[in-house]
């Protein structure tokens, strides 16, 4: 097991990464404020892991409230969030009752947002069951639900008390979900960690076959990168925006196609390629660099172009991006591979050209 720390002063918390941490309830018990927890999960994860998780807690005298939600990005909305609140109230959960997110990014985001709102703030813990959640969404305190006009438009910054990332849980992850998670792993190398990107280029196949040592290294390295950024810029006033590489285009894809049609990591991969093409158009990186990024995504089995929604539709949806400032679209682009910047240098025409060139995926 490796343990990392998100150094946010009094709100600091550990991230435990490795095989078997899911079954080590001793890691979790010190972080509970009372002998009662509410475990939020979904219909896919619950049959696999809910009782395995709840049984030792109950044996330790912890009351476990089970909240099982429908599975899918399309359910990341007010109605499903209210289901969490209904259950918390029904079971007389208090402000000191810890909410535990057992699932992927959707469950983590909704549980964290529910915790931020319930009685004006209840503690919560992240137990991510997907690669994407283990390397990205479970760390850093971004919580949200979607709106029909835009992804993650309604939410709060609210940090967990603990993250348990068990690599063994990835053994039940569908291959498509695993590959989608790799998009976020690759992102860290592209924006700020060139040696890690080079490691990924050499070791990608080890991750695809779920080699434990490679997974633990990749998850730890990703979390280290994210933790450093979060500590420097918790509320995304500067450097943290770099973590959104590919996301402005990607969120437009997810919203425009209907939540759940494209997995988040798939949309981010296609969006990253659009960002790379735009950086090349601006003369910041070379065509060879673009090909290098494209080849890595292709080896990971990820799309390198987006759906053909039309440039106008992309641009309309991108105007809802949280990096828009004074009505001006700002994008995460490459100054070079391993160094990203937030920039408004690209023209609407240039963006539209890139979208047209990179939006042919079925």
Residue frames as qw, qx, qy, qz and C-alpha x, y, z in Angstrom:
[[0.000, 0.886, 0.463, 0.000, 0.00, 0.00, 0.00],
 [0.366, 0.206, -0.013, 0.908, 1.14, 3.53, -0.83],
 [0.153, -0.803, -0.512, 0.264, -0.21, 6.49, 1.12],
 [0.288, 0.392, 0.144, 0.862, -0.30, 10.02, -0.26],
 [0.159, -0.596, -0.519, 0.591, -1.42, 13.17, 1.51],
 [0.160, 0.714, 0.358, 0.580, -3.47, 16.06, 0.16],
 [0.439, -0.217, -0.395, 0.777, -1.93, 18.83, 2.25],
 [0.113, -0.649, -0.338, -0.672, -4.81, 21.21, 2.85],
 [0.121, -0.427, 0.444, -0.778, -4.01, 22.16, 6.43],
 [0.448, -0.065, 0.667, -0.592, -6.83, 21.20, 8.81],
 [0.814, 0.334, 0.133, -0.457, -8.69, 19.64, 5.84],
 [0.185, 0.517, -0.810, -0.204, -5.76, 17.44, 4.79],
 [0.897, -0.021, 0.285, -0.338, -6.60, 13.83, 4.01],
 [0.350, -0.390, 0.808, 0.270, -4.85, 10.61, 3.01],
 [0.786, 0.377, -0.257, -0.418, -5.16, 8.64, -0.22],
 [0.566, -0.333, 0.754, 0.015, -4.39, 4.94, 0.30],
 [0.677, 0.508, -0.349, -0.401, -3.56, 3.11, -2.94],
 [0.006, 0.411, -0.911, -0.014, -2.93, -0.59, -3.42],
 [0.565, -0.110, -0.765, -0.288, -4.26, -4.11, -3.44],
 [0.504, -0.337, -0.766, 0.213, -6.65, -4.98, -0.63],
 [0.044, 0.063, -0.339, 0.938, -7.19, -1.53, 0.90],
 [0.519, -0.290, -0.360, -0.719, -10.94, -1.95, 0.30],
 [0.774, -0.328, -0.536, -0.075, -11.10, -4.75, 2.87],
 [0.481, -0.022, -0.501, 0.719, -9.05, -2.92, 5.51],
 [0.270, -0.815, -0.424, -0.289, -11.83, -1.30, 7.52],
 [0.600, -0.555, -0.194, 0.541, -9.23, -0.25, 10.08],
 [0.354, 0.100, 0.219, 0.904, -8.14, 2.42, 7.58],
 [0.156, -0.544, -0.458, -0.685, -11.64, 3.85, 7.55],
 [0.504, -0.629, -0.584, 0.096, -12.87, 3.62, 11.14],
 [0.414, -0.374, -0.244, 0.793, -10.70, 6.46, 12.56],
 [0.042, 0.072, 0.282, 0.956, -12.30, 8.86, 10.06],
 [0.313, -0.560, -0.680, -0.356, -15.90, 8.26, 11.20],
 [0.127, -0.400, 0.287, -0.861, -17.46, 10.84, 13.50],
 [0.654, -0.159, 0.422, -0.607, -20.19, 8.50, 14.75],
 [0.336, -0.089, 0.936, 0.049, -21.13, 4.84, 14.58],
 [0.567, 0.597, 0.526, -0.211, -23.33, 5.37, 11.53],
 [0.134, -0.336, 0.525, 0.770, -22.58, 5.75, 7.84],
 [0.681, 0.563, 0.277, -0.377, -24.60, 6.11, 4.65],
 [0.423, -0.213, 0.704, 0.530, -23.09, 4.19, 1.72],
 [0.555, 0.651, 0.059, -0.515, -24.10, 5.57, -1.66],
 [0.334, -0.218, 0.811, 0.427, -23.59, 3.23, -4.59],
 [0.544, 0.311, -0.260, -0.735, -25.38, 2.13, -7.76],
 [0.912, 0.083, 0.187, -0.355, -27.14, -0.89, -9.22],
 [0.770, 0.485, -0.405, 0.089, -23.96, -2.13, -10.92],
 [0.216, 0.521, -0.667, 0.487, -21.53, -1.81, -8.02],
 [0.614, -0.390, 0.351, -0.589, -23.90, -2.85, -5.22],
 [0.984, -0.017, -0.038, -0.173, -24.11, -6.56, -6.16],
 [0.729, 0.429, -0.402, 0.351, -20.33, -6.73, -6.45],
 [0.427, 0.279, -0.483, 0.711, -19.11, -4.87, -3.39],
 [0.372, -0.610, 0.022, -0.699, -21.79, -3.43, -1.09],
 [0.863, -0.465, -0.089, -0.175, -22.20, -6.34, 1.34],
 [0.816, 0.108, -0.254, 0.508, -18.48, -7.10, 1.27],
 [0.193, 0.462, -0.215, 0.838, -17.95, -3.54, 2.45],
 [0.494, -0.550, 0.001, -0.673, -20.87, -3.26, 4.87],
 [0.873, -0.272, -0.403, -0.034, -20.48, -6.60, 6.70],
 [0.632, -0.022, -0.433, 0.642, -17.23, -5.83, 8.57],
 [0.060, -0.374, 0.136, -0.916, -18.52, -2.37, 9.46],
 [0.701, -0.436, -0.202, -0.528, -21.66, -3.83, 10.98],
 [0.845, -0.166, -0.445, 0.244, -19.53, -6.38, 12.83],
 [0.413, 0.117, -0.339, 0.837, -17.64, -3.42, 14.31],
 [0.103, -0.590, -0.616, 0.512, -20.90, -1.92, 15.57],
 [0.035, 0.245, -0.216, -0.944, -21.41, 0.60, 12.75],
 [0.520, 0.563, 0.556, -0.322, -24.95, 1.17, 11.47],
 [0.212, -0.138, 0.611, 0.750, -24.89, 1.12, 7.65],
 [0.506, 0.612, 0.320, -0.516, -27.57, 2.89, 5.63],
 [0.465, 0.039, 0.703, 0.537, -27.60, 1.60, 2.04],
 [0.384, 0.713, 0.111, -0.576, -28.51, 4.02, -0.76],
 [0.523, 0.035, 0.722, 0.452, -28.54, 2.38, -4.19],
 [0.309, 0.654, -0.029, -0.689, -28.94, 4.68, -7.22],
 [0.831, 0.512, 0.217, 0.004, -29.47, 3.90, -10.91],
 [0.626, -0.319, 0.381, 0.601, -26.22, 3.58, -12.86],
 [0.511, 0.519, 0.438, 0.527, -25.26, 6.07, -15.56],
 [0.247, -0.055, -0.003, 0.967, -24.23, 9.64, -16.32],
 [0.215, -0.439, -0.495, -0.718, -27.81, 10.38, -17.39],
 [0.561, -0.646, -0.516, -0.034, -28.88, 10.04, -13.74],
 [0.485, -0.168, -0.274, 0.814, -26.42, 12.63, -12.43],
 [0.095, -0.516, -0.314, -0.792, -29.16, 15.18, -11.83],
 [0.308, -0.343, 0.334, -0.822, -31.37, 16.89, -9.23],
 [0.837, -0.192, -0.189, -0.475, -33.87, 14.05, -9.12],
 [0.843, 0.023, -0.490, 0.219, -31.27, 11.43, -8.23],
 [0.224, 0.330, -0.484, 0.778, -29.55, 13.79, -5.80],
 [0.522, -0.354, 0.141, -0.763, -32.87, 14.25, -4.03],
 [0.894, -0.121, -0.407, -0.144, -33.12, 10.45, -3.68],
 [0.550, 0.152, -0.570, 0.591, -29.98, 10.63, -1.53],
 [0.146, -0.291, 0.328, -0.887, -31.49, 13.37, 0.63],
 [0.755, -0.261, -0.210, -0.565, -34.76, 11.44, 0.98],
 [0.853, -0.075, -0.501, 0.129, -32.92, 8.40, 2.27],
 [0.345, 0.224, -0.500, 0.762, -30.69, 10.39, 4.64],
 [0.372, -0.294, 0.189, -0.860, -33.76, 12.02, 6.19],
 [0.834, -0.183, -0.351, -0.384, -35.74, 8.79, 6.30],
 [0.827, -0.088, -0.470, 0.297, -32.96, 7.10, 8.26],
 [0.419, -0.906, -0.060, -0.005, -32.45, 10.14, 10.52],
 [0.749, 0.156, -0.085, 0.638, -28.89, 10.71, 9.45],
 [0.307, -0.881, -0.137, 0.332, -27.23, 13.56, 11.29],
 [0.267, 0.930, -0.252, -0.018, -24.67, 16.17, 10.33],
 [0.277, -0.650, 0.708, 0.008, -21.99, 13.88, 11.77],
 [0.871, 0.155, 0.464, -0.045, -23.10, 10.84, 9.74],
 [0.172, -0.502, 0.616, 0.582, -20.38, 10.08, 7.18],
 [0.789, 0.520, 0.075, -0.318, -21.48, 9.61, 3.58],
 [0.483, -0.371, 0.706, 0.362, -19.38, 7.04, 1.72],
 [0.615, 0.590, -0.221, -0.473, -19.20, 7.08, -2.08],
 [0.581, -0.184, 0.777, 0.156, -18.76, 3.52, -3.36],
 [0.670, 0.608, 0.425, 0.022, -18.59, 3.71, -7.14],
 [0.583, 0.298, 0.264, 0.708, -17.21, 5.63, -10.08],
 [0.199, 0.081, -0.012, 0.977, -17.13, 9.32, -10.88],
 [0.356, -0.490, -0.413, -0.680, -20.88, 9.83, -11.02],
 [0.682, -0.555, -0.473, 0.055, -21.41, 8.32, -7.56],
 [0.563, -0.205, -0.249, 0.761, -18.42, 10.21, -6.16],
 [0.058, 0.259, 0.142, 0.953, -19.57, 13.55, -7.56],
 [0.477, -0.537, -0.406, -0.565, -23.16, 13.16, -6.38],
 [0.710, -0.475, -0.460, 0.241, -22.25, 11.83, -2.94],
 [0.456, -0.086, -0.178, 0.868, -19.79, 14.65, -2.40],
 [0.129, -0.351, -0.209, -0.904, -22.33, 17.26, -3.48],
 [0.620, -0.555, -0.482, -0.274, -24.97, 15.69, -1.23],
 [0.667, -0.353, -0.392, 0.526, -22.49, 15.79, 1.67],
 [0.253, 0.123, -0.027, 0.959, -21.70, 19.44, 0.97],
 [0.327, -0.390, -0.278, -0.815, -25.41, 20.31, 1.10],
 [0.636, -0.447, -0.620, -0.106, -26.87, 17.98, 3.73],
 [0.539, -0.776, -0.263, 0.197, -27.41, 19.96, 6.94],
 [0.125, 0.972, -0.197, 0.018, -24.90, 22.42, 5.46],
 [0.336, 0.666, -0.656, 0.113, -22.06, 19.93, 5.44],
 [0.913, -0.308, 0.233, -0.128, -21.58, 16.29, 6.42],
 [0.258, -0.589, 0.715, 0.274, -18.29, 14.36, 6.20],
 [0.906, 0.350, 0.036, -0.235, -17.73, 12.04, 3.27],
 [0.494, -0.445, 0.696, 0.271, -15.28, 9.40, 2.10],
 [0.630, 0.551, -0.339, -0.429, -14.40, 8.32, -1.43],
 [0.611, -0.197, 0.758, 0.114, -14.01, 4.64, -2.36],
 [0.489, 0.571, -0.309, -0.583, -13.61, 4.82, -6.16],
 [0.787, 0.024, 0.617, -0.025, -14.27, 1.64, -8.16],
 [0.725, 0.652, 0.160, 0.150, -13.19, 2.86, -11.62],
 [0.677, 0.012, 0.051, 0.734, -9.75, 3.86, -12.87],
 [0.126, 0.639, 0.194, 0.733, -11.02, 7.30, -13.85],
 [0.506, -0.803, -0.136, -0.283, -12.36, 7.93, -10.35],
 [0.834, -0.404, -0.059, 0.371, -9.21, 6.56, -8.69],
 [0.596, 0.049, 0.115, 0.793, -6.87, 8.86, -10.60],
 [0.089, 0.339, 0.210, 0.913, -9.04, 11.94, -10.92],
 [0.365, -0.571, -0.309, -0.667, -12.57, 12.56, -9.69],
 [0.718, -0.530, -0.440, 0.099, -12.16, 11.09, -6.18],
 [0.586, -0.286, -0.158, 0.742, -9.32, 13.50, -5.38],
 [0.235, 0.166, 0.148, 0.946, -9.58, 17.26, -5.06],
 [0.054, 0.430, 0.591, -0.680, -13.09, 17.95, -3.83],
 [0.298, 0.102, -0.359, -0.878, -14.91, 18.83, -7.02],
 [0.232, 0.318, 0.896, -0.206, -18.52, 17.72, -6.62],
 [0.291, 0.260, -0.200, -0.899, -21.41, 18.35, -8.98],
 [0.567, 0.401, 0.714, -0.090, -24.45, 17.30, -10.92],
 [0.251, 0.115, 0.572, 0.773, -25.20, 17.91, -14.59],
 [0.363, 0.553, 0.271, -0.699, -27.67, 20.32, -16.18],
 [0.716, 0.513, 0.468, 0.067, -29.26, 19.72, -19.59],
 [0.362, 0.929, -0.076, 0.031, -27.25, 22.70, -20.88],
 [0.317, 0.716, -0.561, 0.267, -23.89, 21.66, -19.47],
 [0.827, -0.126, -0.514, 0.188, -21.93, 19.04, -17.53],
 [0.588, -0.282, -0.436, 0.620, -21.09, 19.66, -13.87],
 [0.056, 0.600, 0.146, 0.785, -22.73, 23.06, -13.91],
 [0.545, -0.669, 0.008, -0.505, -24.16, 22.82, -10.39],
 [0.852, -0.098, -0.431, 0.281, -21.86, 21.80, -7.55],
 [0.389, -0.898, 0.169, -0.115, -19.42, 22.73, -4.82],
 [0.455, 0.494, -0.657, 0.342, -15.80, 22.40, -3.82],
 [0.725, -0.512, 0.229, -0.399, -15.95, 20.01, -0.87],
 [0.274, 0.522, -0.805, 0.071, -13.06, 17.79, 0.17],
 [0.865, -0.224, -0.428, -0.136, -13.40, 14.17, 1.32],
 [0.559, -0.727, 0.366, -0.158, -11.92, 12.91, 4.61],
 [0.533, -0.334, 0.761, 0.158, -10.28, 9.86, 3.03],
 [0.706, 0.472, -0.322, -0.419, -9.77, 8.15, -0.33],
 [0.645, -0.246, 0.722, 0.038, -9.31, 4.37, -0.62],
 [0.605, 0.579, -0.354, -0.417, -8.17, 3.33, -4.12],
 [0.701, -0.219, 0.679, -0.004, -7.98, -0.47, -4.35],
 [0.228, 0.453, -0.659, -0.556, -6.44, -1.71, -7.59],
 [0.164, 0.079, 0.983, 0.010, -8.18, -5.08, -7.14],
 [0.406, 0.550, 0.503, -0.529, -11.56, -3.42, -7.69],
 [0.325, 0.589, -0.379, -0.636, -10.54, -2.73, -11.28],
 [0.153, -0.114, 0.960, 0.205, -10.70, -6.47, -12.04],
 [0.296, 0.526, 0.785, -0.136, -14.48, -6.18, -12.45],
 [0.165, 0.669, -0.020, -0.724, -14.28, -3.00, -14.53],
 [0.754, 0.560, 0.342, 0.026, -15.50, -3.33, -18.15],
 [0.664, 0.027, 0.274, 0.695, -12.73, -2.88, -20.70],
 [0.196, 0.727, 0.309, 0.581, -14.33, 0.24, -22.16],
 [0.416, -0.900, -0.092, -0.094, -14.39, 1.87, -18.70],
 [0.753, -0.407, 0.159, 0.492, -10.76, 0.95, -18.09],
 [0.530, 0.311, 0.319, 0.722, -9.70, 2.54, -21.36],
 [0.056, -0.870, -0.262, -0.415, -11.74, 5.65, -20.60],
 [0.599, -0.780, -0.014, 0.180, -9.88, 6.00, -17.31],
 [0.733, -0.067, 0.208, 0.644, -6.56, 5.93, -19.13],
 [0.270, 0.753, 0.237, 0.551, -7.45, 9.24, -20.79],
 [0.360, -0.914, 0.022, -0.187, -7.18, 10.97, -17.42],
 [0.807, -0.403, 0.206, 0.379, -3.94, 9.14, -16.60],
 [0.625, 0.344, 0.280, 0.642, -2.40, 10.26, -19.90],
 [0.002, -0.928, -0.200, -0.313, -3.60, 13.80, -19.21],
 [0.552, -0.804, 0.100, 0.199, -1.22, 14.24, -16.27],
 [0.704, -0.128, 0.365, 0.595, 1.77, 13.38, -18.43],
 [0.392, 0.612, 0.405, 0.555, 0.64, 15.73, -21.17],
 [0.106, -0.934, -0.184, -0.287, 0.04, 18.78, -18.98],
 [0.266, -0.882, 0.308, -0.237, 2.88, 18.69, -16.43],
 [0.673, -0.467, 0.574, -0.004, 4.81, 15.43, -16.12],
 [0.592, 0.598, -0.461, -0.283, 6.80, 14.51, -19.22],
 [0.024, 0.375, -0.921, 0.105, 8.74, 11.67, -17.50],
 [0.530, 0.152, 0.717, -0.426, 5.40, 10.07, -16.57],
 [0.691, 0.564, -0.036, -0.450, 4.20, 10.42, -20.17],
 [0.373, 0.562, -0.728, -0.124, 7.35, 8.64, -21.33],
 [0.257, -0.151, 0.908, -0.294, 6.71, 5.90, -18.75],
 [0.664, 0.359, 0.432, -0.494, 3.18, 5.51, -20.10],
 [0.597, 0.609, -0.372, -0.365, 4.45, 5.22, -23.66],
 [0.220, 0.415, -0.882, 0.049, 6.63, 2.32, -22.53],
 [0.064, -0.003, 0.921, -0.384, 4.22, 0.66, -20.09],
 [0.538, 0.031, -0.050, -0.841, 0.72, 1.24, -21.46],
 [0.689, 0.012, -0.654, -0.311, 0.11, -2.43, -22.22],
 [0.295, -0.016, -0.821, 0.488, 0.87, -3.35, -18.59],
 [0.291, 0.107, 0.378, -0.872, -2.02, -1.13, -17.54],
 [0.628, 0.114, -0.363, -0.679, -4.36, -2.61, -20.14],
 [0.689, -0.048, -0.721, -0.051, -3.83, -6.11, -18.68],
 [0.602, -0.713, -0.040, -0.356, -4.27, -4.77, -15.11],
 [0.705, 0.134, -0.502, 0.482, -0.77, -5.54, -13.88],
 [0.493, -0.782, -0.362, 0.118, -0.98, -4.56, -10.18],
 [0.553, -0.411, 0.004, 0.725, 2.44, -2.93, -9.82],
 [0.227, 0.234, 0.387, 0.862, 1.95, -0.83, -12.95],
 [0.247, -0.726, -0.519, -0.377, -1.56, 0.18, -11.87],
 [0.537, -0.714, -0.285, 0.347, -0.40, 1.21, -8.42],
 [0.459, -0.205, 0.149, 0.851, 2.42, 3.29, -9.89],
 [0.078, 0.399, 0.477, 0.779, 0.15, 5.00, -12.43],
 [0.364, -0.771, -0.490, -0.182, -2.56, 5.74, -9.88],
 [0.562, -0.611, -0.172, 0.530, -0.07, 7.08, -7.33],
 [0.382, -0.045, 0.254, 0.887, 1.72, 9.23, -9.89],
 [0.068, -0.575, -0.519, -0.629, -1.60, 10.61, -11.15],
 [0.467, -0.782, -0.412, 0.016, -2.82, 11.36, -7.62],
 [0.556, -0.400, -0.045, 0.727, 0.51, 13.00, -6.73],
 [0.212, 0.215, 0.353, 0.886, 0.15, 15.32, -9.71],
 [0.254, -0.678, -0.501, -0.473, -3.44, 16.15, -8.90],
 [0.565, -0.676, -0.365, 0.301, -2.76, 16.68, -5.19],
 [0.460, -0.195, 0.046, 0.865, 0.04, 19.13, -5.96],
 [0.013, 0.368, 0.412, 0.833, -2.24, 21.14, -8.23],
 [0.430, -0.692, -0.534, -0.227, -5.17, 21.08, -5.78],
 [0.568, -0.550, -0.282, 0.544, -3.01, 22.25, -2.88],
 [0.323, -0.084, 0.164, 0.928, -1.69, 25.14, -4.99],
 [0.275, 0.000, -0.242, -0.931, -5.11, 26.16, -6.37],
 [0.210, 0.203, 0.909, -0.297, -8.01, 24.44, -4.59],
 [0.381, 0.621, 0.503, -0.465, -10.80, 26.54, -6.09],
 [0.590, 0.384, 0.547, 0.453, -9.52, 26.64, -9.66],
 [0.063, 0.941, 0.080, -0.322, -8.52, 30.27, -9.91],
 [0.117, 0.794, -0.522, -0.288, -5.38, 29.45, -11.88],
 [0.049, 0.434, -0.883, -0.174, -3.24, 26.34, -12.26],
 [0.486, 0.102, 0.825, -0.269, -6.01, 23.85, -11.46],
 [0.637, 0.580, 0.064, -0.504, -7.74, 24.74, -14.73],
 [0.226, 0.544, -0.752, -0.295, -4.92, 22.88, -16.50],
 [0.337, -0.021, 0.927, -0.165, -6.49, 19.63, -15.24],
 [0.598, 0.535, 0.399, -0.444, -9.29, 20.38, -17.69],
 [0.005, 0.408, -0.698, -0.588, -7.19, 19.52, -20.75],
 [0.136, -0.091, -0.883, -0.439, -9.61, 18.33, -23.43],
 [0.037, 0.416, 0.813, -0.406, -12.60, 18.91, -21.14],
 [0.274, 0.457, 0.066, -0.844, -14.05, 22.00, -22.84],
 [0.452, 0.231, -0.643, -0.574, -14.46, 20.05, -26.08],
 [0.220, -0.033, -0.972, 0.077, -15.17, 16.84, -24.17],
 [0.179, 0.352, 0.657, -0.642, -17.99, 18.23, -22.06],
 [0.447, 0.383, -0.181, -0.788, -19.57, 19.62, -25.24],
 [0.398, 0.135, -0.850, -0.318, -19.48, 16.10, -26.69],
 [0.091, -0.185, -0.916, 0.344, -21.03, 14.55, -23.58],
 [0.274, 0.421, 0.406, -0.763, -23.78, 17.17, -23.37],
 [0.417, 0.400, -0.349, -0.738, -24.48, 17.32, -27.09],
 [0.397, 0.114, -0.869, -0.273, -24.66, 13.57, -27.60],
 [0.768, -0.439, -0.196, -0.423, -26.71, 12.98, -24.45],
 [0.297, -0.631, 0.648, -0.305, -25.15, 12.06, -21.12],
 [0.759, -0.165, 0.615, -0.138, -23.90, 8.50, -21.12],
 [0.825, 0.559, 0.025, -0.075, -23.53, 8.04, -24.89],
 [0.572, 0.563, -0.432, 0.411, -19.83, 8.89, -24.71],
 [0.736, -0.493, -0.299, 0.353, -17.91, 7.99, -21.58],
 [0.178, -0.965, 0.060, 0.182, -16.16, 10.95, -19.97],
 [0.530, -0.498, 0.513, 0.457, -12.67, 9.64, -20.76],
 [0.560, 0.379, 0.605, 0.420, -13.60, 8.98, -24.38],
 [0.171, 0.936, 0.273, 0.145, -14.83, 12.55, -24.78],
 [0.360, -0.858, 0.240, 0.278, -11.72, 13.91, -23.05],
 [0.637, -0.146, 0.565, 0.504, -9.45, 11.95, -25.41],
 [0.422, 0.630, 0.498, 0.422, -11.21, 13.35, -28.48],
 [0.085, -0.988, -0.129, -0.025, -11.18, 16.81, -26.89],
 [0.549, -0.636, 0.334, 0.427, -7.48, 16.56, -26.14],
 [0.587, 0.175, 0.547, 0.571, -6.78, 15.83, -29.79],
 [0.188, 0.871, 0.347, 0.293, -8.74, 18.97, -30.72],
 [0.351, -0.914, 0.099, 0.175, -6.65, 20.94, -28.22],
 [0.652, -0.301, 0.466, 0.517, -3.49, 19.45, -29.72],
 [0.478, 0.522, 0.501, 0.498, -4.53, 20.38, -33.27],
 [0.022, -0.972, -0.190, -0.137, -5.32, 23.91, -32.11],
 [0.524, -0.738, 0.257, 0.340, -1.93, 24.20, -30.38],
 [0.626, 0.033, 0.530, 0.571, -0.30, 23.08, -33.62],
 [0.286, 0.785, 0.426, 0.346, -2.34, 25.61, -35.58],
 [0.221, -0.975, 0.003, 0.025, -1.00, 28.33, -33.25],
 [0.555, 0.656, -0.418, 0.294, 2.56, 27.13, -33.88],
 [0.472, -0.686, 0.440, -0.336, 3.15, 26.02, -30.30],
 [0.670, -0.236, 0.702, 0.052, 3.67, 22.30, -30.98],
 [0.137, 0.382, -0.705, -0.582, 4.57, 20.44, -34.14],
 [0.803, 0.117, -0.287, -0.510, 2.57, 18.04, -36.30],
 [0.547, 0.205, -0.791, 0.183, 4.92, 15.32, -35.03],
 [0.111, -0.107, 0.675, -0.722, 3.83, 16.15, -31.49],
 [0.677, 0.065, 0.061, -0.730, 0.18, 15.82, -32.49],
 [0.773, 0.194, -0.566, -0.210, 0.88, 12.40, -34.00],
 [0.269, 0.224, -0.816, 0.460, 2.70, 11.34, -30.83],
 [0.388, -0.018, 0.511, -0.767, -0.36, 12.17, -28.69],
 [0.756, 0.183, -0.194, -0.598, -2.70, 10.54, -31.19],
 [0.613, 0.242, -0.752, -0.017, -0.74, 7.28, -31.23],
 [0.029, 0.125, -0.808, 0.575, -0.83, 6.99, -27.45],
 [0.569, 0.110, 0.315, -0.752, -4.61, 7.45, -27.36],
 [0.758, 0.263, -0.423, -0.421, -5.04, 4.95, -30.19],
 [0.409, 0.220, -0.859, 0.215, -2.93, 2.38, -28.31],
 [0.185, 0.012, 0.695, -0.695, -5.21, 2.93, -25.32],
 [0.037, 0.409, 0.886, 0.214, -8.22, 2.20, -27.54],
 [0.033, 0.653, 0.407, -0.638, -9.59, 5.72, -27.23],
 [0.469, 0.762, 0.403, 0.193, -11.23, 7.88, -29.91],
 [0.444, -0.253, 0.118, 0.851, -9.06, 10.54, -31.51],
 [0.101, -0.197, -0.330, -0.918, -11.92, 12.46, -33.12],
 [0.289, 0.201, 0.597, -0.721, -15.30, 13.55, -31.85],
 [0.380, 0.520, 0.765, 0.012, -18.83, 13.06, -33.16],
 [0.167, 0.219, 0.405, 0.872, -19.96, 15.15, -36.12],
 [0.029, -0.687, -0.624, 0.371, -22.31, 17.56, -34.33],
 [0.286, 0.808, 0.245, 0.454, -21.27, 20.59, -36.39],
 [0.442, 0.148, -0.302, 0.832, -18.89, 23.35, -35.28],
 [0.262, -0.498, -0.046, -0.825, -21.71, 25.73, -34.38],
 [0.794, -0.476, -0.290, -0.242, -23.21, 23.22, -31.95],
 [0.752, -0.085, -0.360, 0.546, -19.81, 22.56, -30.37],
 [0.231, 0.291, -0.163, 0.914, -19.16, 26.27, -29.93],
 [0.492, -0.547, -0.191, -0.650, -22.63, 26.86, -28.48],
 [0.855, -0.422, -0.301, 0.010, -22.10, 24.18, -25.85],
 [0.677, 0.065, -0.281, 0.677, -18.54, 25.28, -25.13],
 [0.037, -0.587, 0.043, -0.808, -19.79, 28.72, -24.11],
 [0.722, -0.603, -0.125, -0.316, -21.13, 27.09, -20.94],
 [0.777, 0.087, -0.439, 0.443, -17.61, 26.04, -19.94],
 [0.527, -0.795, -0.222, 0.203, -16.55, 27.17, -16.47],
 [0.577, -0.246, 0.143, 0.766, -13.33, 28.70, -17.86],
 [0.211, 0.699, 0.392, 0.559, -15.29, 31.24, -19.93],
 [0.358, -0.507, -0.289, 0.729, -14.33, 34.68, -18.62],
 [0.142, 0.565, -0.004, -0.812, -16.07, 37.90, -19.59],
 [0.742, 0.531, 0.167, -0.374, -17.77, 35.95, -22.36],
 [0.390, 0.690, -0.585, -0.174, -14.43, 34.85, -23.84],
 [0.994, -0.032, -0.084, -0.057, -13.66, 31.17, -24.38],
 [0.100, -0.741, 0.659, -0.081, -10.44, 30.01, -22.70],
 [0.962, 0.124, -0.219, -0.106, -8.94, 26.63, -23.53],
 [0.639, -0.567, 0.489, 0.175, -6.22, 24.42, -22.09],
 [0.738, 0.652, -0.174, -0.005, -3.60, 24.18, -24.84],
 [0.888, -0.195, 0.076, 0.409, -0.03, 22.94, -25.22],
 [0.026, 0.919, -0.340, -0.197, 3.01, 25.20, -25.16],
 [0.337, 0.449, -0.821, -0.100, 4.88, 21.92, -25.54],
 [0.809, -0.218, -0.524, -0.154, 4.20, 18.32, -24.60],
 [0.624, -0.247, -0.535, 0.513, 4.40, 18.21, -20.83],
 [0.141, -0.267, -0.248, 0.921, 3.56, 21.91, -20.43],
 [0.041, 0.653, 0.685, 0.321, -0.01, 23.15, -20.78],
 [0.053, -0.094, -0.181, 0.978, -1.42, 26.67, -20.48],
 [0.211, 0.699, 0.653, -0.202, -4.87, 28.25, -20.27],
 [0.198, -0.193, 0.329, 0.903, -5.21, 30.57, -23.23],
 [0.444, 0.689, 0.443, -0.364, -7.73, 32.65, -25.15],
 [0.123, -0.508, 0.504, 0.687, -5.35, 33.00, -28.11],
 [0.244, 0.191, 0.869, 0.385, -7.40, 30.79, -30.45],
 [0.323, 0.109, -0.151, -0.928, -9.92, 32.49, -32.71],
 [0.704, 0.215, 0.462, -0.494, -13.48, 31.25, -33.17],
 [0.712, 0.561, -0.290, -0.306, -12.61, 30.51, -36.79],
 [0.237, 0.507, -0.823, 0.101, -9.55, 28.52, -35.80],
 [0.422, -0.091, 0.786, -0.442, -11.51, 26.54, -33.25],
 [0.767, 0.375, 0.201, -0.481, -14.21, 25.79, -35.81],
 [0.569, 0.576, -0.558, -0.183, -11.61, 24.54, -38.31],
 [0.016, 0.356, -0.901, 0.248, -10.13, 22.18, -35.76],
 [0.596, 0.100, 0.601, -0.523, -13.56, 20.89, -34.74],
 [0.768, 0.485, -0.098, -0.406, -14.40, 20.16, -38.36],
 [0.446, 0.549, -0.707, -0.018, -11.10, 18.34, -38.83],
 [0.100, 0.194, -0.908, 0.358, -11.50, 16.25, -35.67],
 [0.523, 0.113, 0.519, -0.666, -15.22, 15.49, -35.59],
 [0.581, 0.260, -0.569, -0.520, -15.82, 12.47, -37.79],
 [0.032, -0.137, 0.961, -0.237, -16.09, 9.68, -35.21],
 [0.461, -0.314, -0.684, -0.470, -19.18, 7.52, -35.53]]
